[in-house]
Amino acid sequence: MKRNYLSYLLRVWQTSSSEPPAWVASLEDPHTHKVIHLNSVEALLPFLLQMIERKRDGQTASDNSDLPEPPHT
């Protein structure tokens, strides 16, 4: 059955390794358990838009070999 949605578990946290502390995020696909790490919360929306475009183009969630690199800002 083809899924007509994208689903992710979003985690957002503040790092203490930089000054000032930065907010970073990760997305986990609940179906594959693949985790994507984002170096900033600003990179979240461009990455999601990229994944939506892939879905629109007919690629499936199992097409993990060519997952786009999350944008880093």
Secondary structure, DSSP 4 states (H G I P E B T S, - for coil): ----S---EEEEEE-SSSSS--EEEEEE-TTT--EEEESSGGGHHHHHHHHHHHHHTT--TT-GGGPPPPP--
